[in-house]
Structures are given as structure tokens and as C-alpha cells.
Amino acid sequence: MAKIYEYCKFDSSTVLGCTYYFENKDLIVEFKGGTKYVYHDVDGMSYKLFTTHESQGKAVHEILKGNFEYEKVV
């Protein structure tokens, strides 16, 4: 059975973790303050680049913002 989603927790000063949904390619990024954003149509390569980046805070700006539509999760 294929994975439906994957959760990653980070040792980051700003990003707590993320959940990636393989079927619809949504990436939910949770910040330490409790705010969550969902980035839509994130390809697998961008997801891996984000999770393996030396700083997930920087990766949000370098990899996700400006390249994928996103919205704040309420």
C-alpha cells in the first residue's frame, strides 16, 4: 500500500514540522507559533529539497514562497 502522507519534524528555530500529502501534493508547514500554511501542488522534488534544507525557515522563502500557491490554515 502506498503512503498517503508523510510527517517530518524539524530542529528549526521557526518551523516545527510539515505534512506532505502524496495524492494531491499539498504540503502543510507548521510554524513554532502555531500558524500553519498549506502550499498547493508541491512536486516531490521540491518537497525533498524543503525537508533536507539546512534551514527550513530559509527553505520556505527559497523553495516554497513565490513558486507555489499557499493559504493560511485556520
C-alpha positions as CSV (number, residue, x, y, z in Angstrom):
1,M,0.0,0.0,0.0
2,A,1.3,3.4,-1.0
3,K,1.9,6.2,1.6
4,I,-1.0,8.6,1.9
5,Y,1.1,11.3,3.7
6,E,4.4,11.8,5.4
7,Y,5.1,13.9,8.5
8,C,8.5,15.5,9.3
9,K,9.5,17.2,12.5
10,F,12.4,19.7,12.4
11,D,15.0,21.0,14.7
12,S,14.5,24.6,13.5
13,S,14.1,27.9,15.2
14,T,10.9,28.7,13.3
15,V,9.4,25.6,11.7
16,L,8.0,22.9,13.9
17,G,7.2,20.3,11.1
18,C,5.4,19.6,7.9
19,T,2.9,17.1,6.5
20,Y,3.1,16.2,2.8
21,Y,0.1,14.5,1.1
22,F,1.3,12.5,-1.9
23,E,-2.1,12.3,-3.7
24,N,-2.9,16.0,-4.0
25,K,0.6,17.3,-3.4
26,D,-0.4,19.6,-0.6
27,L,2.4,20.5,1.9
28,I,1.3,21.8,5.3
29,V,4.0,23.7,7.1
30,E,3.6,24.3,10.8
31,F,5.5,27.1,12.5
32,K,6.5,27.1,16.1
33,G,4.0,29.9,17.0
34,G,1.2,27.5,15.9
35,T,0.5,29.1,12.5
36,K,0.0,26.7,9.6
37,Y,0.2,27.3,5.8
38,V,-0.8,24.8,3.1
39,Y,1.2,25.0,-0.1
40,H,-0.6,23.5,-3.1
41,D,0.7,21.3,-5.9
42,V,4.2,20.9,-4.5
43,D,6.1,18.4,-6.5
44,G,8.1,15.6,-4.8
45,M,11.5,17.1,-5.6
46,S,10.6,20.5,-4.0
47,Y,9.2,18.6,-1.0
48,K,12.5,16.7,-0.6
49,L,14.6,19.9,-1.1
50,F,12.5,21.6,1.6
51,T,12.8,18.7,4.1
52,T,16.6,18.3,3.6
53,H,17.5,22.0,3.5
54,E,19.9,23.1,6.2
55,S,17.3,25.7,7.4
56,Q,13.5,25.1,6.9
57,G,12.9,28.7,7.7
58,K,15.1,29.8,4.8
59,A,13.6,27.0,2.6
60,V,10.1,28.4,3.0
61,H,11.3,31.6,1.3
62,E,13.8,30.0,-1.2
63,I,11.8,26.9,-2.3
64,L,8.1,27.4,-1.5
65,K,7.1,31.1,-1.5
66,G,6.7,32.5,-5.0
67,N,6.7,29.1,-6.5
68,F,3.5,27.6,-5.1
69,E,0.1,29.0,-4.2
70,Y,-0.5,28.9,-0.5
71,E,-3.0,29.9,2.1
72,K,-3.1,30.2,5.9
73,V,-4.9,27.2,7.6
74,V,-7.5,28.3,10.1
